[in-house]
Amino acid sequence: MDLNWLRDFECLARTLNFTRASDERNITQSAFSRRIKALESWVGLPLVNRATYPVQLTEAGQQFLPVALAAISQLSESRQSLRDADRGDSRFIRFSVLHTIAVNYLAARIEELQLQIPDLRTRVLSDSLSTCCDLLVEGAVDILLCYYHHSVSPMIDEAAFERKDLLKDRLVPVAAAETVRTMGWNLARPDGPPIPYLAYDRSSFLGMVVENTIDRKPLNAETIYVDSLVETIKRRLMTGSGFAWMPETAISVELDAGLLVPIGDSTWCATLTISAFSNPTIFDQTARQFWDRF
């Protein structure tokens, strides 16, 4: 069972529309449909009648909906109670953050700020964009860190949260330098054998950015591997298996060392912003110090 499945089901029960529900949950419709089917498989019965328009809940779906709502509410309340009990001199500032930002940006930034704020205690939760947003909205974390892009923005009410843009990053098509020299890979060349492509799952944030911007251009490539995690794709990349779009913050060391090289010019790149969202009005003194210096 994945709590996101229950949130997806609640959203679908409210909208009765797969397209609107997937947009609200900030994932592709195909990924949203898979998660609803996964929930139905877990329950063992169809929860949604897809043959009607708009879709309707089956009898089992109507019976399961209040159970799902209660589970979401009780889990959120329990998490909030534990969070409240942890308040005091040693209260942790909680972050929800995309995995690659946690690894390649946040860890080093927290280390810098701990030198300036000795009482700083932090707890980082890495997950998908939709879950990270849910954690902030539900009050389970203090600060959300995510990528921000004009074509794929987080489902956050910016009237309720303060946004702070921290760093510009770029998605760059790269491959192992030795393989590029041997194979002559170049995205500007439409001829020749297709270039092996290590792709992001289209339900992930970076997958949606690539799909909505970069790979709408003609691409002489063949997808050989799909994953949601930057670090996993990076491991395949370093072995010379293919090329991938990577955030520069994730490969800066390898670029400087010449181990990875771009295989396309700036027209094949996308600019991202690492942004933070929070509600500073509820911060204690330590959290306010952190946010002001962040």
MIVEXBA-781941 format. One record per residue (C-alpha): residue number from 1; residue in one letter; chain; z, y, x. Coordinates in Angstrom, 1 decimal, padded with zeros to 4 digits. Example, Ala and Ser with C-alpha at 12.3 -4.5 7.8 and 13.67 -1.06 7.14 Angstrom:
// MIVEXBA-781941
+-----+------+-----+--------+--------+--------+
: seq : type : mol :     zz :     yy :     xx :
+-----+------+-----+--------+--------+--------+
:   1 :    A :   A :  007.8 : -004.5 :  012.3 :
:   2 :    S :   A :  007.1 : -001.1 :  013.7 :
+-----+------+-----+--------+--------+--------+
This chain:
// MIVEXBA-781941
+-----+------+-----+--------+--------+--------+
: seq : type : mol :     zz :     yy :     xx :
+-----+------+-----+--------+--------+--------+
:   1 :    M :   A :  000.0 :  000.0 :  000.0 :
:   2 :    D :   A : -000.9 :  003.5 :  001.2 :
:   3 :    L :   A :  000.8 :  006.5 : -000.4 :
:   4 :    N :   A : -002.6 :  008.3 : -000.3 :
:   5 :    W :   A : -004.0 :  005.7 : -002.7 :
:   6 :    L :   A : -001.4 :  006.8 : -005.3 :
:   7 :    R :   A : -002.2 :  010.5 : -004.6 :
:   8 :    D :   A : -005.9 :  009.7 : -005.0 :
:   9 :    F :   A : -005.2 :  007.9 : -008.3 :
:  10 :    E :   A : -003.1 :  010.7 : -009.7 :
:  11 :    C :   A : -005.9 :  013.2 : -008.8 :
:  12 :    L :   A : -008.6 :  011.0 : -010.5 :
:  13 :    A :   A : -006.4 :  010.5 : -013.6 :
:  14 :    R :   A : -006.1 :  014.3 : -013.8 :
:  15 :    T :   A : -009.8 :  015.2 : -013.2 :
:  16 :    L :   A : -011.5 :  012.1 : -014.6 :
:  17 :    N :   A : -014.3 :  012.8 : -012.1 :
:  18 :    F :   A : -014.9 :  011.1 : -008.8 :
:  19 :    T :   A : -016.7 :  014.1 : -007.3 :
:  20 :    R :   A : -014.1 :  016.7 : -008.3 :
:  21 :    A :   A : -011.3 :  014.4 : -007.2 :
:  22 :    S :   A : -012.8 :  013.6 : -003.8 :
:  23 :    D :   A : -013.4 :  017.3 : -003.2 :
:  24 :    E :   A : -009.8 :  018.1 : -004.1 :
:  25 :    R :   A : -008.6 :  015.4 : -001.8 :
:  26 :    N :   A : -010.9 :  016.7 :  000.9 :
:  27 :    I :   A : -012.6 :  013.4 :  001.7 :
:  28 :    T :   A : -016.1 :  012.1 :  001.0 :
:  29 :    Q :   A : -016.8 :  010.5 : -002.4 :
:  30 :    S :   A : -017.6 :  007.1 : -000.9 :
:  31 :    A :   A : -014.3 :  007.1 :  001.0 :
:  32 :    F :   A : -012.4 :  008.2 : -002.1 :
:  33 :    S :   A : -014.1 :  005.4 : -004.1 :
:  34 :    R :   A : -013.1 :  002.8 : -001.5 :
:  35 :    R :   A : -009.5 :  003.9 : -001.7 :
:  36 :    I :   A : -009.4 :  003.7 : -005.5 :
:  37 :    K :   A : -010.9 :  000.2 : -005.2 :
:  38 :    A :   A : -008.3 : -000.7 : -002.5 :
:  39 :    L :   A : -005.5 :  000.4 : -005.0 :
:  40 :    E :   A : -007.1 : -001.7 : -007.8 :
:  41 :    S :   A : -007.3 : -004.7 : -005.4 :
:  42 :    W :   A : -003.6 : -004.2 : -004.6 :
:  43 :    V :   A : -002.7 : -004.0 : -008.3 :
:  44 :    G :   A : -005.0 : -006.9 : -009.1 :
:  45 :    L :   A : -006.7 : -005.2 : -012.1 :
:  46 :    P :   A : -009.3 : -002.4 : -012.7 :
:  47 :    L :   A : -007.5 :  000.9 : -013.2 :
:  48 :    V :   A : -010.6 :  003.0 : -014.0 :
:  49 :    N :   A : -013.5 :  002.4 : -016.4 :
:  50 :    R :   A : -016.5 :  003.7 : -014.5 :
:  51 :    A :   A : -019.0 :  002.9 : -017.3 :
:  52 :    T :   A : -017.9 :  006.0 : -019.3 :
:  53 :    Y :   A : -018.5 :  009.7 : -018.7 :
:  54 :    P :   A : -016.2 :  011.2 : -017.9 :
:  55 :    V :   A : -014.5 :  008.1 : -016.4 :
:  56 :    Q :   A : -011.4 :  006.9 : -018.3 :
:  57 :    L :   A : -008.3 :  005.0 : -017.3 :
:  58 :    T :   A : -008.2 :  001.4 : -018.4 :
:  59 :    E :   A : -005.1 :  000.1 : -020.3 :
:  60 :    A :   A : -003.7 : -001.1 : -016.9 :
:  61 :    G :   A : -004.5 :  002.3 : -015.4 :
:  62 :    Q :   A : -002.6 :  004.1 : -018.2 :
:  63 :    Q :   A :  000.4 :  001.8 : -017.7 :
:  64 :    F :   A :  000.3 :  002.2 : -013.9 :
:  65 :    L :   A : -000.1 :  006.0 : -013.9 :
:  66 :    P :   A :  003.6 :  006.9 : -014.6 :
:  67 :    V :   A :  004.7 :  004.3 : -012.1 :
:  68 :    A :   A :  002.4 :  006.0 : -009.4 :
:  69 :    L :   A :  003.7 :  009.5 : -010.3 :
:  70 :    A :   A :  007.3 :  008.3 : -010.2 :
:  71 :    A :   A :  006.8 :  006.6 : -006.8 :
:  72 :    I :   A :  005.2 :  009.8 : -005.3 :
:  73 :    S :   A :  008.0 :  011.9 : -006.7 :
:  74 :    Q :   A :  010.8 :  009.7 : -005.6 :
:  75 :    L :   A :  009.4 :  009.2 : -002.1 :
:  76 :    S :   A :  008.9 :  013.0 : -001.7 :
:  77 :    E :   A :  012.4 :  013.7 : -003.0 :
:  78 :    S :   A :  014.0 :  011.1 : -000.6 :
:  79 :    R :   A :  012.1 :  012.5 :  002.3 :
:  80 :    Q :   A :  013.2 :  016.1 :  001.4 :
:  81 :    S :   A :  016.8 :  014.9 :  001.1 :
:  82 :    L :   A :  016.7 :  013.4 :  004.5 :
:  83 :    R :   A :  015.1 :  016.5 :  005.8 :
:  84 :    D :   A :  017.8 :  018.7 :  004.3 :
:  85 :    A :   A :  020.5 :  016.5 :  005.7 :
:  86 :    D :   A :  019.1 :  017.0 :  009.2 :
:  87 :    R :   A :  019.6 :  020.7 :  009.1 :
:  88 :    G :   A :  022.0 :  022.3 :  011.5 :
:  89 :    D :   A :  022.1 :  023.4 :  015.1 :
:  90 :    S :   A :  019.9 :  020.5 :  016.1 :
:  91 :    R :   A :  017.4 :  020.7 :  013.2 :
:  92 :    F :   A :  013.9 :  019.6 :  014.2 :
:  93 :    I :   A :  010.8 :  021.7 :  013.6 :
:  94 :    R :   A :  008.4 :  019.2 :  011.9 :
:  95 :    F :   A :  004.7 :  019.3 :  012.5 :
:  96 :    S :   A :  001.9 :  017.5 :  010.7 :
:  97 :    V :   A : -001.2 :  017.5 :  012.9 :
:  98 :    L :   A : -004.5 :  015.8 :  013.5 :
:  99 :    H :   A : -004.1 :  013.1 :  016.2 :
: 100 :    T :   A : -006.5 :  014.7 :  018.8 :
: 101 :    I :   A : -004.8 :  018.1 :  018.5 :
: 102 :    A :   A : -001.4 :  016.5 :  019.0 :
: 103 :    V :   A : -002.6 :  014.8 :  022.2 :
: 104 :    N :   A : -004.8 :  017.5 :  023.7 :
: 105 :    Y :   A : -003.2 :  020.8 :  022.6 :
: 106 :    L :   A :  000.2 :  020.6 :  020.8 :
: 107 :    A :   A :  002.2 :  018.5 :  023.3 :
: 108 :    A :   A :  001.5 :  020.9 :  026.2 :
: 109 :    R :   A :  002.1 :  024.0 :  024.0 :
: 110 :    I :   A :  005.5 :  022.7 :  022.9 :
: 111 :    E :   A :  006.4 :  022.0 :  026.5 :
: 112 :    E :   A :  005.6 :  025.6 :  027.4 :
: 113 :    L :   A :  007.7 :  027.0 :  024.6 :
: 114 :    Q :   A :  010.7 :  024.8 :  025.2 :
: 115 :    L :   A :  011.1 :  026.7 :  028.5 :
: 116 :    Q :   A :  011.4 :  029.9 :  026.5 :
: 117 :    I :   A :  013.4 :  028.4 :  023.5 :
: 118 :    P :   A :  016.1 :  026.0 :  025.0 :
: 119 :    D :   A :  017.3 :  025.0 :  021.5 :
: 120 :    L :   A :  013.8 :  023.9 :  020.4 :
: 121 :    R :   A :  013.6 :  020.4 :  018.9 :
: 122 :    T :   A :  010.3 :  019.1 :  017.5 :
: 123 :    R :   A :  009.0 :  016.1 :  015.6 :
: 124 :    V :   A :  005.3 :  015.5 :  015.3 :
: 125 :    L :   A :  003.6 :  013.4 :  012.6 :
: 126 :    S :   A : -000.1 :  012.6 :  013.3 :
: 127 :    D :   A : -002.3 :  011.6 :  010.4 :
: 128 :    S :   A : -005.5 :  012.3 :  008.4 :
: 129 :    L :   A : -006.3 :  015.9 :  007.3 :
: 130 :    S :   A : -005.5 :  015.2 :  003.6 :
: 131 :    T :   A : -002.1 :  013.6 :  004.5 :
: 132 :    C :   A : -001.3 :  016.4 :  006.9 :
: 133 :    C :   A : -002.0 :  019.0 :  004.1 :
: 134 :    D :   A :  000.0 :  017.0 :  001.6 :
: 135 :    L :   A :  003.0 :  016.9 :  004.0 :
: 136 :    L :   A :  003.0 :  020.7 :  004.3 :
: 137 :    V :   A :  002.5 :  021.4 :  000.6 :
: 138 :    E :   A :  005.3 :  019.0 : -000.3 :
: 139 :    G :   A :  007.7 :  020.7 :  002.2 :
: 140 :    A :   A :  008.0 :  017.6 :  004.3 :
: 141 :    V :   A :  006.9 :  019.5 :  007.5 :
: 142 :    D :   A :  007.3 :  023.1 :  008.6 :
: 143 :    I :   A :  003.9 :  023.6 :  010.3 :
: 144 :    L :   A :  000.5 :  022.1 :  009.9 :
: 145 :    L :   A : -002.0 :  022.1 :  012.8 :
: 146 :    C :   A : -005.6 :  021.2 :  012.1 :
: 147 :    Y :   A : -009.2 :  022.2 :  012.8 :
: 148 :    Y :   A : -010.7 :  024.9 :  010.7 :
: 149 :    H :   A : -014.5 :  025.1 :  010.2 :
: 150 :    H :   A : -016.5 :  027.1 :  007.7 :
: 151 :    S :   A : -018.1 :  023.9 :  006.2 :
: 152 :    V :   A : -015.0 :  021.8 :  006.1 :
: 153 :    S :   A : -011.8 :  023.7 :  005.5 :
: 154 :    P :   A : -008.3 :  022.2 :  004.8 :
: 155 :    M :   A : -007.2 :  022.1 :  001.1 :
: 156 :    I :   A : -004.5 :  024.7 :  001.6 :
: 157 :    D :   A : -003.7 :  027.6 : -000.7 :
: 158 :    E :   A : -003.8 :  030.5 :  001.8 :
: 159 :    A :   A : -001.9 :  032.7 : -000.6 :
: 160 :    A :   A :  001.1 :  030.4 : -000.3 :
: 161 :    F :   A :  001.0 :  029.8 :  003.5 :
: 162 :    E :   A :  000.5 :  032.0 :  006.5 :
: 163 :    R :   A : -002.4 :  031.0 :  008.8 :
: 164 :    K :   A : -002.5 :  031.6 :  012.5 :
: 165 :    D :   A : -005.6 :  030.8 :  014.6 :
: 166 :    L :   A : -004.6 :  029.5 :  017.9 :
: 167 :    L :   A : -007.6 :  028.4 :  019.9 :
: 168 :    K :   A : -011.4 :  028.1 :  019.8 :
: 169 :    D :   A : -012.8 :  024.7 :  020.5 :
: 170 :    R :   A : -016.3 :  023.3 :  020.5 :
: 171 :    L :   A : -017.8 :  019.9 :  019.5 :
: 172 :    V :   A : -020.2 :  019.1 :  022.4 :
: 173 :    P :   A : -022.6 :  016.1 :  022.6 :
: 174 :    V :   A : -021.7 :  014.3 :  025.8 :
: 175 :    A :   A : -022.2 :  011.0 :  027.6 :
: 176 :    A :   A : -021.1 :  009.4 :  030.9 :
: 177 :    A :   A : -022.8 :  011.2 :  033.8 :
: 178 :    E :   A : -024.0 :  008.1 :  035.6 :
: 179 :    T :   A : -025.6 :  006.7 :  032.4 :
: 180 :    V :   A : -027.3 :  010.0 :  031.6 :
: 181 :    R :   A : -028.8 :  010.0 :  035.1 :
: 182 :    T :   A : -030.0 :  006.5 :  034.7 :
: 183 :    M :   A : -031.3 :  006.6 :  031.2 :
: 184 :    G :   A : -032.4 :  010.2 :  031.0 :
: 185 :    W :   A : -030.6 :  010.8 :  027.6 :
: 186 :    N :   A : -031.4 :  014.2 :  026.1 :
: 187 :    L :   A : -031.1 :  015.2 :  022.4 :
: 188 :    A :   A : -034.0 :  017.6 :  022.8 :
: 189 :    R :   A : -036.4 :  014.7 :  023.4 :
: 190 :    P :   A : -037.5 :  013.2 :  020.1 :
: 191 :    D :   A : -039.5 :  010.4 :  021.7 :
: 192 :    G :   A : -038.3 :  007.3 :  023.6 :
: 193 :    P :   A : -035.8 :  004.7 :  022.7 :
: 194 :    P :   A : -033.0 :  005.9 :  020.3 :
: 195 :    I :   A : -029.8 :  007.0 :  022.1 :
: 196 :    P :   A : -026.8 :  004.8 :  021.3 :
: 197 :    Y :   A : -024.5 :  006.9 :  019.1 :
: 198 :    L :   A : -020.7 :  006.6 :  018.9 :
: 199 :    A :   A : -019.9 :  008.3 :  015.6 :
: 200 :    Y :   A : -016.9 :  009.5 :  013.7 :
: 201 :    D :   A : -016.2 :  008.0 :  010.3 :
: 202 :    R :   A : -017.6 :  010.3 :  007.7 :
: 203 :    S :   A : -014.3 :  010.5 :  005.8 :
: 204 :    S :   A : -012.6 :  012.0 :  008.9 :
: 205 :    F :   A : -012.6 :  015.8 :  009.5 :
: 206 :    L :   A : -014.8 :  015.7 :  012.6 :
: 207 :    G :   A : -017.1 :  013.3 :  010.9 :
: 208 :    M :   A : -017.6 :  015.7 :  008.0 :
: 209 :    V :   A : -018.2 :  018.6 :  010.4 :
: 210 :    V :   A : -020.9 :  016.7 :  012.3 :
: 211 :    E :   A : -022.5 :  015.5 :  009.0 :
: 212 :    N :   A : -022.5 :  019.0 :  007.4 :
: 213 :    T :   A : -023.8 :  020.9 :  010.4 :
: 214 :    I :   A : -025.1 :  019.2 :  013.6 :
: 215 :    D :   A : -026.7 :  016.0 :  012.6 :
: 216 :    R :   A : -028.8 :  017.6 :  009.9 :
: 217 :    K :   A : -031.3 :  018.2 :  012.7 :
: 218 :    P :   A : -033.7 :  015.4 :  013.6 :
: 219 :    L :   A : -031.7 :  013.1 :  015.8 :
: 220 :    N :   A : -033.3 :  010.3 :  018.0 :
: 221 :    A :   A : -030.1 :  008.2 :  017.9 :
: 222 :    E :   A : -028.9 :  004.9 :  016.7 :
: 223 :    T :   A : -025.3 :  004.5 :  015.5 :
: 224 :    I :   A : -023.7 :  001.6 :  017.3 :
: 225 :    Y :   A : -020.0 :  002.3 :  016.7 :
: 226 :    V :   A : -017.9 :  004.2 :  014.1 :
: 227 :    D :   A : -014.3 :  005.2 :  014.4 :
: 228 :    S :   A : -012.0 :  008.0 :  013.1 :
: 229 :    L :   A : -010.0 :  008.6 :  016.4 :
: 230 :    V :   A : -011.3 :  010.8 :  019.2 :
: 231 :    E :   A : -009.4 :  009.0 :  021.8 :
: 232 :    T :   A : -010.8 :  005.6 :  020.8 :
: 233 :    I :   A : -014.4 :  006.9 :  020.9 :
: 234 :    K :   A : -013.6 :  008.6 :  024.2 :
: 235 :    R :   A : -012.8 :  005.2 :  025.8 :
: 236 :    R :   A : -016.2 :  003.8 :  024.7 :
: 237 :    L :   A : -017.8 :  007.0 :  025.9 :
: 238 :    M :   A : -016.3 :  006.7 :  029.4 :
: 239 :    T :   A : -017.8 :  003.2 :  029.8 :
: 240 :    G :   A : -021.3 :  004.5 :  029.3 :
: 241 :    S :   A : -021.7 :  002.8 :  025.9 :
: 242 :    G :   A : -023.4 :  005.8 :  024.3 :
: 243 :    F :   A : -023.0 :  009.5 :  023.5 :
: 244 :    A :   A : -020.6 :  011.2 :  021.1 :
: 245 :    W :   A : -019.6 :  014.7 :  019.9 :
: 246 :    M :   A : -016.3 :  015.5 :  021.5 :
: 247 :    P :   A : -013.9 :  018.5 :  021.2 :
: 248 :    E :   A : -013.9 :  020.2 :  024.6 :
: 249 :    T :   A : -010.1 :  020.2 :  024.7 :
: 250 :    A :   A : -010.2 :  016.4 :  024.6 :
: 251 :    I :   A : -012.6 :  016.1 :  027.6 :
: 252 :    S :   A : -012.0 :  019.2 :  029.8 :
: 253 :    V :   A : -010.7 :  017.1 :  032.7 :
: 254 :    E :   A : -013.7 :  014.7 :  032.6 :
: 255 :    L :   A : -016.2 :  017.6 :  032.3 :
: 256 :    D :   A : -014.6 :  019.4 :  035.3 :
: 257 :    A :   A : -014.8 :  016.2 :  037.3 :
: 258 :    G :   A : -018.4 :  015.6 :  036.3 :
: 259 :    L :   A : -017.6 :  012.2 :  034.7 :
: 260 :    L :   A : -019.0 :  013.4 :  031.4 :
: 261 :    V :   A : -022.0 :  015.7 :  030.9 :
: 262 :    P :   A : -023.6 :  017.4 :  027.9 :
: 263 :    I :   A : -026.9 :  015.9 :  026.7 :
: 264 :    G :   A : -027.9 :  018.9 :  024.5 :
: 265 :    D :   A : -027.8 :  022.7 :  024.6 :
: 266 :    S :   A : -025.6 :  025.0 :  022.5 :
: 267 :    T :   A : -027.8 :  024.4 :  019.4 :
: 268 :    W :   A : -026.3 :  020.9 :  019.3 :
: 269 :    C :   A : -022.7 :  022.2 :  019.4 :
: 270 :    A :   A : -020.3 :  023.3 :  016.7 :
: 271 :    T :   A : -017.5 :  025.8 :  017.0 :
: 272 :    L :   A : -014.1 :  024.8 :  015.7 :
: 273 :    T :   A : -010.8 :  026.7 :  015.4 :
: 274 :    I :   A : -007.4 :  025.1 :  015.9 :
: 275 :    S :   A : -005.3 :  026.8 :  013.2 :
: 276 :    A :   A : -001.6 :  026.6 :  012.2 :
: 277 :    F :   A : -000.3 :  026.9 :  008.6 :
: 278 :    S :   A :  003.3 :  027.5 :  007.6 :
: 279 :    N :   A :  005.6 :  029.4 :  005.2 :
: 280 :    P :   A :  007.7 :  031.4 :  007.7 :
: 281 :    T :   A :  010.0 :  032.8 :  004.9 :
: 282 :    I :   A :  011.9 :  029.5 :  004.9 :
: 283 :    F :   A :  012.3 :  029.3 :  008.7 :
: 284 :    D :   A :  015.6 :  029.3 :  010.5 :
: 285 :    Q :   A :  016.0 :  031.5 :  013.6 :
: 286 :    T :   A :  014.7 :  028.8 :  016.0 :
: 287 :    A :   A :  011.6 :  028.1 :  013.9 :
: 288 :    R :   A :  010.9 :  031.8 :  013.5 :
: 289 :    Q :   A :  011.1 :  032.2 :  017.3 :
: 290 :    F :   A :  008.7 :  029.4 :  017.7 :
: 291 :    W :   A :  006.2 :  030.7 :  015.1 :
: 292 :    D :   A :  006.3 :  034.2 :  016.5 :
: 293 :    R :   A :  005.4 :  032.9 :  020.0 :
: 294 :    F :   A :  003.1 :  030.1 :  019.0 :
+-----+------+-----+--------+--------+--------+
